[in-house]
Amino acid sequence: MAEISLGFTQGAIYGRMMTGLSPVLREATAALEGISPTPRLDAELLLAHALGLGRSAMLLRQHDLTAPESFTDLLARRVADEPVAYITGVQAFWDLELSVTPDVLIPRADSETLLMAAMDWFSAKDRPMRIADLGTGSGALLLAALSIFPDAVGIGIDASAGALAVARNNAQRLQFADRARFEQRDWTQAGWSEGLGPFDLILCNPPYIEDSYILAPMVSVHEPHSALFAGADGLNDYRILIPSLRDYLHPSGVAFFEIGYNQADSVCALGAELGYLTELRHDFGGNPRVIRFSLGIEE
């Protein structure tokens, strides 16, 4: 059998797969030490997936369950740095469980800062009726926003046909298909925004990583580069999207853009040059995460 990690083989782990999951989880956690920052969680998620159960349900029954042999293959993939979300095909985001494939970035909790910022903005204002998600990927931001604002409809755009297929599948499965539509548009091409707006709320998590930045293999090997990298300084996509905001943002609307940790001043400056009011919001880790753009015009 192929070696999984230090001293562990698929046969060795399977040999311990007797009734009760605790020994298997201990072995799997040890195999993932130094590979994952959350080895125990990864082991639990993979084993629950192999069993066809939710993680909580598995843990409640762990003393009378037997781990299937297929778990060793899943563990081997994780040891090889493949993300758990791609192995299981699902990722939790906001209050949704999204399908994901290597065609899309894995939605991350930090991006929920965009949604919290939108909720705060509209808490004292009329709710948005039309929402856009630029670079929608799995549809995470759009579908979460539609769950927050139940009277709204929305459009997600992406240049990737593969990503749009994932987003449409998520909208259908989560029962948002009647309120969400998805269009293939490439904002690096002239005329990309024709007929798109106006929107009351725009959400965008564009590529913003510098081309020379070295990412962890789990990201650089498995996640789509077109959704990660954005030129020498990581600002290429902001230079396209922010100047074009007036083409599709309602004058009284608001846009929220995710940024990299060191890009707040540069992205705010792009907006200020065009007459936008800007505000920075930090994520739960205290990192600069979201820039709000508005014109300060009330209806």
GULUMMAR-575278 format. One record per residue: chain; x, y, z of N, C-alpha, C in turn. Coordinates in pm, whole numbers, plus 50000, padded with zeros to 5 digits. Layout:
<torfis>
A, X, Y, Z, X, Y, Z, X, Y, Z
...
</torfis>
This chain:
<torfis>
A, 50084, 49880, 50000, 50000, 50000, 50000, 50088, 50126, 50000
A, 50033, 50234, 49939, 50107, 50359, 49935, 50113, 50421, 50074
A, 50228, 50478, 50107, 50242, 50540, 50238, 50159, 50667, 50245
A, 50088, 50685, 50354, 50005, 50804, 50372, 50084, 50913, 50442
A, 50149, 50885, 50550, 50230, 50984, 50620, 50328, 50908, 50706
A, 50395, 50976, 50794, 50499, 50914, 50873, 50452, 50786, 50942
A, 50497, 50674, 50891, 50468, 50548, 50955, 50329, 50492, 50931
A, 50246, 50560, 50850, 50110, 50514, 50831, 50092, 50465, 50689
A, 50032, 50350, 50672, 49994, 50301, 50541, 49845, 50282, 50539
A, 49789, 50276, 50421, 49646, 50253, 50411, 49607, 50123, 50482
A, 49688, 50020, 50466, 49658, 49894, 50533, 49665, 49906, 50684
A, 49763, 49984, 50732, 49778, 49999, 50878, 49658, 50069, 50937
A, 49611, 50173, 50870, 49496, 50245, 50923, 49371, 50159, 50912
A, 49354, 50095, 50798, 49234, 50013, 50784, 49233, 49897, 50883
A, 49351, 49851, 50918, 49359, 49743, 51015, 49303, 49781, 51150
A, 49295, 49910, 51180, 49241, 49958, 51306, 49093, 49993, 51294
A, 49034, 49972, 51177, 48896, 50013, 51154, 48798, 49910, 51208
A, 48801, 49897, 51338, 48705, 49812, 51406, 48592, 49902, 51455
A, 48493, 49846, 51520, 48383, 49926, 51570, 48434, 50034, 51664
A, 48387, 50157, 51642, 48435, 50271, 51719, 48531, 50352, 51635
A, 48508, 50484, 51628, 48586, 50570, 51539, 48703, 50640, 51607
A, 48707, 50638, 51739, 48811, 50716, 51808, 48953, 50678, 51767
A, 48989, 50548, 51759, 49127, 50515, 51717, 49157, 50561, 51575
A, 49060, 50549, 51487, 49080, 50591, 51347, 49102, 50741, 51339
A, 49022, 50816, 51413, 49037, 50961, 51413, 49170, 51004, 51471
A, 49217, 50934, 51574, 49348, 50966, 51630, 49458, 50941, 51528
A, 49452, 50827, 51459, 49552, 50794, 51356, 49549, 50897, 51243
A, 49429, 50930, 51198, 49416, 51024, 51087, 49464, 51164, 51127
A, 49433, 51206, 51249, 49479, 51336, 51297, 49630, 51341, 51301
A, 49691, 51235, 51349, 49838, 51228, 51352, 49896, 51235, 51212
A, 49829, 51171, 51115, 49878, 51173, 50976, 49873, 51311, 50916
A, 49782, 51395, 50966, 49764, 51529, 50909, 49839, 51638, 50985
A, 49901, 51602, 51097, 49981, 51700, 51171, 50093, 51753, 51081
A, 50109, 51884, 51079, 50211, 51945, 50994, 50168, 51966, 50852
A, 50054, 51911, 50814, 50000, 51930, 50679, 49883, 52027, 50683
A, 49799, 52011, 50782, 49681, 52095, 50796, 49687, 52172, 50928
A, 49640, 52299, 50929, 49631, 52371, 51056, 49518, 52320, 51144
A, 49430, 52239, 51087, 49315, 52184, 51162, 49306, 52034, 51139
A, 49406, 51958, 51183, 49411, 51815, 51148, 49292, 51735, 51201
A, 49250, 51761, 51323, 49138, 51684, 51378, 49010, 51716, 51303
A, 48984, 51843, 51276, 48863, 51881, 51203, 48862, 51818, 51064
A, 48976, 51824, 50995, 48984, 51764, 50862, 48953, 51615, 50867
A, 49011, 51547, 50966, 48988, 51403, 50979, 48840, 51373, 51003
A, 48777, 51454, 51087, 48635, 51432, 51115, 48549, 51458, 50992
A, 48579, 51564, 50919, 48500, 51594, 50800, 48514, 51486, 50693
A, 48634, 51438, 50675, 48657, 51334, 50574, 48592, 51202, 50614
A, 48601, 51169, 50741, 48541, 51043, 50785, 48388, 51053, 50779
A, 48333, 51166, 50815, 48187, 51184, 50804, 48143, 51171, 50659
A, 48222, 51227, 50568, 48190, 51217, 50426, 48195, 51072, 50379
A, 48297, 51001, 50422, 48309, 50860, 50384, 48190, 50779, 50435
A, 48138, 50816, 50550, 48024, 50745, 50609, 47889, 50792, 50554
A, 47889, 50905, 50480, 47764, 50958, 50429, 47681, 51024, 50538
A, 47748, 51078, 50640, 47679, 51142, 50752, 47728, 51285, 50768
A, 47649, 51366, 50836, 47697, 51495, 50881, 47797, 51476, 50993
A, 47885, 51573, 51011, 47990, 51558, 51114, 47929, 51542, 51253
A, 47830, 51623, 51287, 47770, 51614, 51420, 47705, 51478, 51443
A, 47635, 51429, 51340, 47570, 51298, 51353, 47674, 51188, 51370
A, 47785, 51200, 51298, 47890, 51099, 51312, 47948, 51100, 51453
A, 47976, 51219, 51506, 48037, 51226, 51639, 47944, 51171, 51746
A, 47815, 51191, 51729, 47720, 51139, 51826, 47717, 50986, 51826
A, 47751, 50926, 51711, 47743, 50781, 51697, 47880, 50716, 51687
A, 47985, 50789, 51719, 48120, 50740, 51688, 48156, 50610, 51760
A, 48091, 50579, 51871, 48128, 50458, 51945, 48070, 50330, 51885
A, 47968, 50345, 51799, 47909, 50224, 51741, 47919, 50219, 51589
A, 48001, 50306, 51530, 48021, 50306, 51385, 48155, 50243, 51350
A, 48163, 50195, 51227, 48287, 50140, 51174, 48329, 50222, 51053
A, 48454, 50263, 51050, 48503, 50344, 50939, 48515, 50260, 50812
A, 48466, 50314, 50698, 48478, 50239, 50572, 48620, 50246, 50516
A, 48655, 50146, 50438, 48789, 50143, 50378, 48813, 50262, 50286
A, 48706, 50318, 50227, 48722, 50432, 50136, 48782, 50553, 50206
A, 48775, 50557, 50339, 48831, 50671, 50412, 48980, 50685, 50389
A, 49052, 50575, 50373, 49196, 50584, 50354, 49231, 50658, 50226
A, 49151, 50642, 50120, 49176, 50714, 49996, 49153, 50864, 50014
A, 49048, 50898, 50088, 49021, 51040, 50114, 49133, 51102, 50196
A, 49180, 51028, 50295, 49288, 51078, 50379, 49416, 51096, 50298
A, 49444, 51003, 50210, 49564, 51015, 50127, 49559, 51140, 50041
A, 49442, 51173, 49989, 49428, 51295, 49909, 49455, 51419, 49993
A, 49406, 51419, 50117, 49430, 51536, 50204, 49577, 51546, 50241
A, 49642, 51431, 50267, 49784, 51432, 50297, 49864, 51489, 50179
A, 49813, 51472, 50058, 49877, 51526, 49938, 49838, 51671, 49913
A, 49780, 51738, 50014, 49751, 51882, 50012, 49625, 51920, 49936
A, 49544, 51822, 49896, 49418, 51858, 49832, 49323, 51911, 49939
A, 49256, 52025, 49915, 49167, 52081, 50016, 49049, 51990, 50048
A, 49007, 51992, 50173, 48893, 51910, 50216, 48770, 51940, 50132
A, 48746, 52068, 50102, 48625, 52104, 50029, 48620, 52040, 49891
A, 48735, 52027, 49824, 48737, 51962, 49693, 48722, 51811, 49706
A, 48771, 51756, 49814, 48757, 51612, 49835, 48612, 51574, 49862
A, 48547, 51652, 49948, 48407, 51623, 49984, 48307, 51684, 49887
A, 48351, 51788, 49814, 48262, 51856, 49719, 48168, 51956, 49782
A, 48187, 51989, 49909, 48099, 52085, 49976, 48180, 52178, 50064
A, 48125, 52299, 50085, 48186, 52396, 50175, 48076, 52479, 50239
A, 48081, 52492, 50371, 47986, 52577, 50442, 48026, 52723, 50424
A, 47926, 52807, 50399, 47948, 52952, 50387, 47820, 53021, 50429
A, 47834, 53118, 50522, 47719, 53185, 50581, 47628, 53078, 50641
A, 47501, 53071, 50599, 47415, 52964, 50650, 47384, 52863, 50541
A, 47471, 52854, 50441, 47450, 52769, 50325, 47555, 52658, 50321
A, 47520, 52547, 50259, 47618, 52444, 50226, 47629, 52440, 50074
A, 47744, 52483, 50025, 47764, 52501, 49881, 47840, 52384, 49822
A, 47802, 52346, 49701, 47883, 52254, 49623, 48002, 52330, 49566
A, 48118, 52269, 49567, 48238, 52332, 49509, 48314, 52228, 49428
A, 48382, 52277, 49327, 48471, 52196, 49245, 48597, 52278, 49221
A, 48702, 52219, 49162, 48822, 52296, 49132, 48800, 52408, 49030
A, 48680, 52422, 48974, 48649, 52535, 48886, 48628, 52664, 48965
A, 48611, 52653, 49097, 48580, 52772, 49177, 48672, 52780, 49298
A, 48695, 52902, 49344, 48762, 52919, 49472, 48676, 52861, 49583
A, 48740, 52811, 49686, 48667, 52765, 49803, 48624, 52887, 49883
A, 48494, 52908, 49906, 48450, 53024, 49985, 48507, 53018, 50125
A, 48554, 53133, 50173, 48617, 53140, 50304, 48538, 53231, 50397
A, 48549, 53202, 50525, 48471, 53275, 50625, 48503, 53424, 50623
A, 48627, 53463, 50590, 48662, 53605, 50587, 48574, 53683, 50489
A, 48530, 53616, 50382, 48446, 53684, 50284, 48306, 53714, 50336
A, 48268, 53651, 50446, 48139, 53684, 50506, 48137, 53828, 50558
A, 48255, 53889, 50572, 48262, 54030, 50612, 48187, 54118, 50513
A, 48188, 54083, 50385, 48112, 54157, 50285, 47964, 54157, 50318
A, 47912, 54044, 50359, 47771, 54031, 50388, 47733, 54106, 50516
A, 47820, 54098, 50617, 47792, 54171, 50740, 47794, 54322, 50716
A, 47885, 54367, 50630, 47890, 54509, 50597, 47763, 54552, 50525
A, 47715, 54468, 50434, 47591, 54500, 50363, 47472, 54504, 50458
A, 47464, 54410, 50549, 47355, 54408, 50646, 47356, 54535, 50731
A, 47474, 54579, 50775, 47483, 54700, 50855, 47441, 54822, 50775
A, 47482, 54829, 50649, 47450, 54944, 50564, 47299, 54957, 50544
A, 47233, 54846, 50520, 47091, 54850, 50489, 47001, 54839, 50613
A, 47061, 54833, 50731, 46980, 54820, 50852, 46893, 54943, 50875
A, 46940, 55058, 50829, 46863, 55183, 50846, 46815, 55238, 50713
A, 46818, 55156, 50609, 46778, 55200, 50476, 46684, 55098, 50415
A, 46620, 55138, 50306, 46539, 55041, 50232, 46627, 54925, 50188
A, 46571, 54806, 50190, 46647, 54688, 50151, 46677, 54689, 50001
A, 46789, 54630, 49960, 46820, 54626, 49816, 46723, 54534, 49742
A, 46686, 54576, 49623, 46598, 54495, 49540, 46674, 54423, 49429
A, 46787, 54481, 49386, 46867, 54418, 49280, 47012, 54410, 49328
A, 47068, 54289, 49323, 47201, 54262, 49375, 47287, 54201, 49265
A, 47413, 54242, 49259, 47508, 54181, 49166, 47626, 54125, 49243
A, 47675, 54012, 49195, 47794, 53948, 49249, 47893, 53936, 49134
A, 47999, 54016, 49139, 48097, 54021, 49030, 48208, 53921, 49057
A, 48223, 53824, 48968, 48316, 53714, 48990, 48255, 53613, 49086
A, 48139, 53563, 49051, 48055, 53489, 49146, 48111, 53354, 49189
A, 48193, 53290, 49105, 48247, 53160, 49145, 48137, 53060, 49175
A, 48133, 53011, 49297, 48032, 52914, 49338, 47895, 52976, 49360
A, 47886, 53109, 49349, 47761, 53179, 49379, 47748, 53215, 49526
A, 47855, 53196, 49603, 47847, 53210, 49749, 47792, 53344, 49794
A, 47851, 53453, 49746, 47808, 53584, 49794, 47667, 53617, 49750
A, 47634, 53589, 49625, 47500, 53620, 49576, 47394, 53540, 49650
A, 47413, 53412, 49664, 47311, 53328, 49726, 47296, 53362, 49875
A, 47407, 53392, 49941, 47398, 53433, 50081, 47324, 53566, 50093
A, 47352, 53659, 50002, 47283, 53789, 50005, 47134, 53772, 49980
A, 47097, 53682, 49891, 46955, 53659, 49865, 46887, 53595, 49985
A, 46962, 53518, 50065, 46903, 53462, 50186, 46882, 53570, 50291
A, 46966, 53672, 50290, 46955, 53783, 50385, 46843, 53879, 50345
A, 46833, 53905, 50214, 46736, 54002, 50162, 46633, 53926, 50077
A, 46529, 53873, 50139, 46439, 53779, 50070, 46353, 53841, 49960
A, 46347, 53973, 49950, 46269, 54036, 49844, 46353, 54070, 49722
A, 46482, 54045, 49731, 46573, 54085, 49624, 46588, 53976, 49518
A, 46630, 54019, 49400, 46675, 53929, 49294, 46819, 53965, 49262
A, 46891, 53874, 49197, 47031, 53902, 49174, 47088, 53837, 49051
A, 47204, 53888, 49012, 47280, 53836, 48898, 47422, 53810, 48944
A, 47473, 53694, 48909, 47613, 53663, 48931, 47683, 53652, 48797
A, 47796, 53718, 48784, 47871, 53708, 48658, 48007, 53645, 48685
A, 48056, 53577, 48584, 48188, 53516, 48592, 48237, 53491, 48450
A, 48369, 53493, 48433, 48426, 53464, 48302, 48436, 53314, 48275
A, 48423, 53234, 48380, 48444, 53089, 48369, 48312, 53016, 48353
A, 48299, 52941, 48243, 48179, 52860, 48223, 48169, 52751, 48329
A, 48283, 52696, 48370, 48281, 52593, 48473, 48230, 52647, 48606
A, 48274, 52766, 48642, 48227, 52828, 48766, 48077, 52855, 48760
A, 48029, 52904, 48647, 47886, 52935, 48634, 47802, 52808, 48646
A, 47852, 52697, 48596, 47778, 52571, 48611, 47765, 52533, 48758
A, 47871, 52555, 48836, 47866, 52527, 48980, 47765, 52621, 49047
A, 47770, 52750, 49012, 47680, 52848, 49073, 47534, 52817, 49042
A, 47506, 52781, 48917, 47367, 52749, 48881, 47318, 52626, 48957
A, 47407, 52529, 48972, 47371, 52410, 49047, 47339, 52444, 49192
A, 47420, 52530, 49252, 47394, 52571, 49389, 47262, 52647, 49402
A, 47235, 52736, 49308, 47110, 52812, 49312, 46990, 52718, 49302
A, 46999, 52620, 49216, 46890, 52525, 49198, 46872, 52440, 49324
A, 46981, 52388, 49375, 46974, 52298, 49489, 46925, 52370, 49615
A, 46964, 52497, 49630, 46927, 52574, 49748, 46799, 52655, 49729
A, 46732, 52632, 49616, 46600, 52691, 49588, 46605, 52844, 49572
A, 46711, 52891, 49506, 46720, 53032, 49470, 46710, 53053, 49319
A, 46681, 52948, 49244, 46686, 52958, 49098, 46589, 53061, 49042
A, 46477, 53085, 49112, 46380, 53181, 49062, 46419, 53325, 49093
A, 46523, 53344, 49174, 46566, 53479, 49211, 46708, 53511, 49167
A, 46779, 53413, 49116, 46919, 53433, 49078, 46941, 53387, 48935
A, 47012, 53467, 48860, 47055, 53421, 48728, 47205, 53448, 48715
A, 47267, 53376, 48624, 47411, 53381, 48611, 47447, 53401, 48464
A, 47542, 53490, 48440, 47582, 53525, 48304, 47733, 53519, 48290
A, 47777, 53471, 48175, 47920, 53467, 48146, 47962, 53602, 48089
A, 48038, 53676, 48165, 48091, 53806, 48123, 48234, 53815, 48174
A, 48320, 53873, 48091, 48462, 53886, 48122, 48496, 54034, 48130
A, 48521, 54084, 48252, 48540, 54228, 48266, 48673, 54278, 48210
A, 48757, 54189, 48159, 48877, 54236, 48089, 48847, 54267, 47942
A, 48724, 54239, 47898, 48685, 54263, 47759, 48597, 54387, 47749
A, 48613, 54462, 47642, 48534, 54584, 47621, 48386, 54549, 47614
A, 48304, 54636, 47672, 48160, 54619, 47667, 48103, 54516, 47761
A, 48184, 54469, 47854, 48141, 54359, 47942, 48020, 54394, 48027
A, 48001, 54523, 48060, 47894, 54561, 48154, 47769, 54612, 48085
A, 47764, 54604, 47952, 47648, 54657, 47880, 47519, 54587, 47924
A, 47419, 54668, 47959, 47289, 54614, 47998, 47286, 54545, 48132
A, 47387, 54567, 48214, 47398, 54490, 48338, 47320, 54552, 48454
A, 47325, 54683, 48468, 47268, 54748, 48587, 47131, 54807, 48563
A, 47090, 54896, 48654, 47161, 54936, 48777, 47127, 54844, 48895
A, 47219, 54841, 48992, 47202, 54757, 49111, 47205, 54843, 49236
A, 47129, 54799, 49335, 47130, 54866, 49465, 47247, 54819, 49550
A, 47291, 54697, 49527, 47400, 54638, 49605, 47489, 54557, 49513
A, 47618, 54586, 49519, 47717, 54510, 49444, 47816, 54448, 49542
A, 47840, 54320, 49526, 47937, 54247, 49606, 48045, 54194, 49512
A, 48169, 54202, 49555, 48276, 54157, 49467, 48396, 54110, 49548
A, 48438, 53989, 49519, 48564, 53936, 49573, 48652, 53904, 49452
A, 48721, 54006, 49399, 48798, 53986, 49276, 48932, 53921, 49303
A, 49003, 53879, 49199, 49142, 53838, 49220, 49221, 53957, 49274
A, 49306, 53935, 49376, 49382, 54049, 49429, 49520, 54009, 49481
A, 49569, 53894, 49444, 49701, 53849, 49491, 49807, 53889, 49389
A, 49921, 53940, 49439, 50031, 53977, 49351, 50085, 53854, 49279
A, 50120, 53872, 49153, 50165, 53758, 49072, 50284, 53685, 49132
A, 50370, 53758, 49203, 50492, 53697, 49257, 50473, 53634, 49394
A, 50355, 53649, 49451, 50331, 53599, 49587, 50327, 53447, 49585
A, 50395, 53385, 49681, 50402, 53239, 49688, 50295, 53189, 49784
A, 50197, 53120, 49730, 50088, 53065, 49810, 50121, 52925, 49859
A, 50052, 52882, 49961, 50066, 52745, 50008, 50025, 52649, 49898
A, 50088, 52533, 49888, 50054, 52438, 49781, 49906, 52401, 49778
A, 49842, 52394, 49894, 49700, 52359, 49896, 49618, 52455, 49811
A, 49662, 52582, 49804, 49593, 52682, 49723, 49652, 52687, 49582
A, 49784, 52700, 49573, 49847, 52724, 49443, 49832, 52606, 49347
A, 49829, 52485, 49401, 49819, 52367, 49314, 49676, 52338, 49276
A, 49580, 52367, 49364, 49444, 52318, 49345, 49340, 52424, 49307
A, 49357, 52548, 49351, 49253, 52648, 49325, 49284, 52725, 49197
A, 49179, 52776, 49127, 49199, 52838, 48995, 49278, 52968, 49002
A, 49389, 52974, 48931, 49476, 53091, 48933, 49405, 53215, 48880
A, 49315, 53199, 48786, 49246, 53315, 48728, 49162, 53389, 48832
A, 49126, 53320, 48940, 49048, 53384, 49046, 49136, 53432, 49161
A, 49267, 53415, 49148, 49359, 53451, 49256, 49448, 53570, 49222
A, 49514, 53564, 49107, 49622, 53658, 49078, 49575, 53774, 48991
A, 49632, 53894, 49022, 49584, 54016, 48955, 49697, 54114, 48930
A, 49804, 54068, 48868, 49911, 54158, 48828, 50018, 54176, 48933
A, 50116, 54261, 48900, 50233, 54278, 48985, 50199, 54326, 49125
A, 50097, 54413, 49135, 50060, 54467, 49267, 49924, 54416, 49314
A, 49863, 54326, 49238, 49733, 54270, 49278, 49615, 54362, 49256
A, 49635, 54472, 49186, 49529, 54573, 49173, 49466, 54579, 49034
A, 49506, 54492, 48942, 49459, 54502, 48805, 49307, 54503, 48794
A, 49240, 54416, 48867, 49095, 54406, 48854, 49023, 54524, 48917
A, 49077, 54578, 49026, 49018, 54699, 49084, 49026, 54815, 48986
A, 49134, 54822, 48910, 49151, 54932, 48813, 49048, 54925, 48701
A, 48994, 54807, 48678, 48887, 54793, 48578, 48750, 54815, 48642
A, 48727, 54752, 48755, 48593, 54747, 48812, 48550, 54878, 48878
A, 48639, 54942, 48950, 48599, 55063, 49022, 48565, 55178, 48926
A, 48646, 55206, 48825, 48606, 55312, 48731, 48477, 55282, 48655
A, 48441, 55155, 48642, 48320, 55122, 48568, 48196, 55111, 48657
A, 48211, 55136, 48787, 48098, 55120, 48879, 47976, 55202, 48837
A, 47998, 55322, 48789, 47885, 55410, 48755, 47800, 55353, 48642
A, 47855, 55257, 48568, 47779, 55196, 48458, 47671, 55102, 48509
A, 47687, 55049, 48630, 47592, 54947, 48675, 47551, 54961, 48822
A, 47603, 55062, 48894, 47563, 55088, 49032, 47462, 55202, 49034
A, 47347, 55180, 49097, 47248, 55287, 49111, 47311, 55403, 49187
A, 47278, 55529, 49151, 47340, 55643, 49220, 47326, 55639, 49372
A, 47219, 55580, 49423, 47201, 55569, 49568, 47245, 55433, 49621
A, 47306, 55352, 49535, 47345, 55218, 49574, 47480, 55214, 49642
A, 47524, 55093, 49673, 47649, 55075, 49746, 47718, 54950, 49693
A, 47851, 54955, 49692, 47932, 54841, 49647, 48032, 54806, 49757
A, 48052, 54677, 49776, 48150, 54627, 49873, 48248, 54537, 49801
A, 48377, 54569, 49815, 48484, 54492, 49751, 48575, 54432, 49857
A, 48603, 54304, 49844, 48705, 54243, 49929, 48843, 54286, 49881
A, 48936, 54299, 49976, 49072, 54342, 49943, 49174, 54254, 50013
A, 49299, 54265, 49967, 49410, 54202, 50038, 49450, 54284, 50159
A, 49527, 54223, 50247, 49559, 54285, 50376, 49634, 54417, 50362
A, 49706, 54440, 50251, 49790, 54558, 50235, 49739, 54652, 50125
A, 49612, 54638, 50087, 49562, 54712, 49970, 49461, 54822, 50003
A, 49432, 54844, 50129, 49326, 54937, 50166, 49351, 55077, 50111
A, 49470, 55131, 50133, 49498, 55268, 50089, 49488, 55280, 49937
A, 49543, 55183, 49866, 49543, 55190, 49719, 49403, 55180, 49662
A, 49321, 55090, 49716, 49186, 55071, 49663, 49097, 55189, 49702
A, 49111, 55240, 49823, 49035, 55360, 49862, 49072, 55478, 49773
A, 49201, 55491, 49740, 49245, 55602, 49655, 49182, 55593, 49516
A, 49170, 55471, 49462, 49105, 55454, 49332, 48962, 55506, 49336
A, 48891, 55478, 49444, 48754, 55526, 49457, 48746, 55675, 49478
A, 48832, 55727, 49564, 48829, 55870, 49594, 48856, 55954, 49469
A, 48945, 55908, 49383, 48975, 55980, 49259, 48852, 55993, 49170
A, 48756, 55902, 49186, 48636, 55901, 49103, 48514, 55958, 49176
A, 48537, 56015, 49293, 48430, 56080, 49366, 48351, 55991, 49459
A, 48399, 55872, 49487, 48328, 55782, 49577, 48368, 55807, 49722
A, 48271, 55796, 49810, 48300, 55789, 49952, 48341, 55646, 49983
A, 48444, 55629, 50062, 48493, 55495, 50091, 48504, 55474, 50241
A, 48492, 55350, 50281, 48510, 55313, 50421, 48567, 55173, 50429
A, 48662, 55154, 50518, 48728, 55025, 50537, 48661, 54949, 50651
A, 48646, 54818, 50630, 48596, 54731, 50735, 48694, 54616, 50754
A, 48718, 54580, 50880, 48809, 54470, 50913, 48730, 54342, 50936
A, 48798, 54228, 50919, 48734, 54100, 50946, 48751, 54065, 51094
A, 48703, 53948, 51134, 48709, 53908, 51274, 48852, 53890, 51323
A, 48944, 53868, 51231, 49085, 53856, 51268, 49156, 53989, 51281
A, 49082, 54099, 51257, 49141, 54232, 51267, 49213, 54276, 51142
A, 49200, 54201, 51032, 49267, 54236, 50907, 49179, 54324, 50820
A, 49238, 54422, 50750, 49160, 54498, 50651, 49099, 54401, 50551
A, 48966, 54412, 50526, 48902, 54308, 50446, 48809, 54363, 50339
A, 48735, 54470, 50368, 48630, 54516, 50276, 48634, 54668, 50264
A, 48620, 54716, 50142, 48604, 54859, 50116, 48463, 54884, 50065
A, 48398, 54981, 50126, 48264, 55021, 50081, 48278, 55142, 49989
A, 48204, 55140, 49878, 48199, 55252, 49784, 48056, 55302, 49772
A, 48036, 55432, 49790, 47905, 55492, 49769, 47925, 55636, 49724
A, 47819, 55692, 49668, 47824, 55831, 49624, 47758, 55926, 49725
A, 47702, 55869, 49831, 47640, 55952, 49933, 47513, 56019, 49885
A, 47447, 55959, 49786, 47324, 56015, 49730, 47205, 55938, 49786
A, 47115, 56008, 49849, 46994, 55945, 49903, 46877, 55972, 49810
A, 46794, 55870, 49790, 46677, 55889, 49704, 46574, 55975, 49773
</torfis>
